[in-house]
Amino acid sequence: MFKIKRMAAVAIAAAALALAGCAGGGGGGDEGDGATGGTLTWGVIAQASTFQQKDMRWANESPYGQAVYDSLLNVDPEFNVEPNLATEWSYNDDNTVLTLTLRDDVKFTNGETLTATDAAASLLGFRDGNSPNKTLLRYVADATAVDDTTLEITLSEPDPGLLTAITQNAGLVAPADKVDDPATATDPVGSGPYILNTGETVVGSSYVFDKNPDYWNPDHQHYDKLVLQVYTAAPALLSAVQGGQVNVSNVIDRTTLPQMEAAGYTLNESQLDWQGFLIMDRAGTMVPALGEVEVRQAINMALDRDALLQALGSGYGEVTDQIFAPWSAGYDESLDTHYEYDVDGAKALLAEAGYPDGFEVTMPRVGSIPAAQWTLMADQLAQIGITVNYEDVQPADFISAILGAKYAMTWFQLQMGPTDWQLAQFQIAEQATWNPFHYTTPEVTDWIATIQTGTEDEAAQAGKDLNTYLVENAWNAPFYRPTQVFVSDAKTQVQPQVGNVVPYLWNVQPK
């Protein structure tokens, strides 16, 4: 299965919670906007957590990393793995040693030549660092430089997601002597297409980058200057778009999209996440009813997904009953509509499971999501006799409370694992981050093992079998796949990136 070309990103990023806050200062390009060699002003909805390579984040923060660093491998917009710093790569017979040949003409912004020693130090630093994505390298036992241009990565066991991981933050390369240097958190040293202009940058508000004059790959440099302008509140972002102060931007509030489109911006659509109920207590240790498959199936049948998509997602998305991405090997289109909206049928299933009068369940609620949305979700379950008791938690505690197995089920929005292996490791496997009750079955364990070590055909079939099992046994209750929208002005063209919430930096360029 290591021959698979089409691989997609994984990230630990989870809930798309649009937290209220103060907007950054207004962005805006100069007279060169939209023309080659001008300025690209990009509206981002997350400030840079850090620029230190070993702690870098991805998803909404990916433009920061891609501006100043290079990754070992790259991907096209459809997520086919391509050369980058590494020009060739191959595995040994048992897929536990990956050998990469690196370019010899790449220089860091401090003038030093990039070598395999730097790449090895960067990989190990990321594995042992503080990035929320550090587990992407959890199977990396060691990384060593055979010589200046040959990098050898030794794995404790086969990892079908490794090539994908090193196209992202796990594969960013810094000088070996800078990996542990805390000064790079605000003044990075990389080999990327741009250099952070610390004099013009206002941390938390506006990050300014100048074109790297010595960059080895000028095809990825479309502008002389890049400005990543932070917006954390929907009204401020809408005003910036309507005022033409940004060339491209992510979106905080989908209800503002018609106004953005009316302002002359193109809506570039893609999919990344699934949204719905995470049913985590599948053994019924906290809420016995959830240990019954008929109860979990009843929850799925009680959901009017079309209404939920309109009310919660403003109609931007596709209803689904599965958590597998449409581009993954295990995806099955028929599973999108496995459960019909059937209140009477759901009640009958509850009665069959021994709960004719329903039951109660406590779920967390966070104030950054409108109260009406929580009410609507509770009403969906109330119509079959399930009473939802909400417990209010602070936004900063929402994720930790869920991952701490404090609640039997919850509403959430999670990234679809665009490859079956990555999905399994993220949400399904016994030790997966988003399986906080560590529930599994022998069948699930066997299918995941086949995805990891089987042939390409065996792994693909195991993914399909796993997906079918999860849907039929109602491990979760998805509502829909929300559409991610990235807007661009009339001067700028973008290519959405499979597996990432925003396009990759070099796929945003002048028309």
Order of alpha helices (4+ residues) and beta strands (2+ residues): beta-alpha-beta-beta-beta-beta-alpha-beta-beta-alpha-beta-beta-beta-alpha-beta-alpha-beta-beta-alpha-alpha-beta-alpha-beta-alpha-beta-alpha-beta-alpha-alpha-alpha-beta-beta-beta
